[in-house]
């Protein structure tokens, strides 16, 4: 009975958090908890670097353990304070959970690329895509700019929406905050150039995304029925990317839209497809909204069933 009530409450909180994100988007960095975490992690990184431990796994464990442990303690404490406070507590928890989600921001960044390509402003499209991806976009042709934007949409549907939502449902604010902390640390330090230090947050992020990335891929294919028969091809293409997880939603999106997504020198997804254009970015956003809506509908149905 307790578990049923908890799942019903979390389904309601998640729905409210998604609504808040749709209505208001992101807080300015000066007020955003993820930005606070990034600044604190940056200071810890510099402290460990000064001690000459940049490339040691032990330093990476300290770096990752302190950041994710602090996130877990903060999330658990906040959720405990809000328990039993009725609608006010539910609303406050939704506000706190919303800080780990970023669907509206994803739409805004991708649509900026789409609009620039639509008006044939390639320089503007390259600049907008450069704010979404880590690759150098300054010399990319229009079709690879569109490809970069669509890949980012697919990857961030998993990283910024499905994964934090799934971890919240599984373990409350503590789990959602641990996930967001691990994802942030991976973005900051999970590079090969950081050696064994960066390997620790990178491996933790890989582990936490293992299920959500594949769940996201399945949801994208489910809202594009023509692609349902292509799971084997999606799996093949996903394994061609450097990441064990990011390739799944990206490959699913490529096959769902029938387009070729390419990162020069790294991977090609759905190589038989056509190169994408600005209209395909719009279609990718439609598939993203559909996939997020489908998964939340399933969560809501489960939550309502639990309450009964």
C-alpha positions, 0 to 999 in steps of 0.5 A: 500500500505504501509503495502504491501511494508513493508511485501515485504521488511520484507520477503526479509530481513528475507530471507537474514538473514537466508542466512547469518545464513546458511553461517556464523553461530553465532558471538563470544559471545564477539560480540553477542547482545544476549550475551550482553543482558545476561550479562546486565540482569545478572547484573540487576538480581544481583542488585535486589538480593542484595536488597532482592527482588529475589522472588517478582513479582515486582522485576521480572516485573522490571527485565523483563520490563527493558530488553524487553523495552530496546530491543524494543527501540533498535530494533525500533531505528535501523529499523527507521534509516535504513528505506529508505536506499535501498539495503544497509539498507535492508542488514544492517537490515538482519545482525541485524535480523540474531542475533536473529536467530540460525539455523546453530548453532542448526544443528552443535550442533545436528550433533555433538551428531549424529557423536559421537553416530555413532562412538559409542563414548557414552561419547562424545555424552553425553557431546555434548548433555549436551551442548544442554539441561539442563538435566543431560546427564552423565548417559543416555544410547545412545537412551536417548541421541539421544532423548535429541538431537532430543527434543532440535532440535524440541524445538529450531526450534521454539525458535530460528528460527520460533518464532523470524522470526514470530515476526519480520514479525509481528512487525519488529526488535523491536518485534524480539528483544523483543522475543529474550530478553524474551526467554533469560530471561526465560532461565536465571531466569524462573525456579521454584526455582526463585519463583515469580521473575522467573514467570514473564519472564517465563509467557511472554515467554510462551505468545510469543511462544503460536502461533509459537510453534503450527505453528512449530508443524504444519510445521514439520507434513506438511513435513512428510505427514505420520504424518498428521493424528496424530494431536490429538496424538500430542496435547495429548502428548504436554500437558504431558510436563511441558511447555505449548509450548515446547511440541508441536514441540517435540511431532510433531517431535516424531510422524513425525519420529515415535520415542519415545522421553523420558525425565526420570521422566518428559514425554514420547512423542509417547510412542508407537514409537521405541527408536531413534538412530543416524540416527534419529537425521539426519532425525530430522534435515532434517525435521527441514530444511524442516519445516523452508523452507516450512514456508519461502516459504509461507512468500516469496509467501505472500511477492511477492504477496504483492509487486504486 
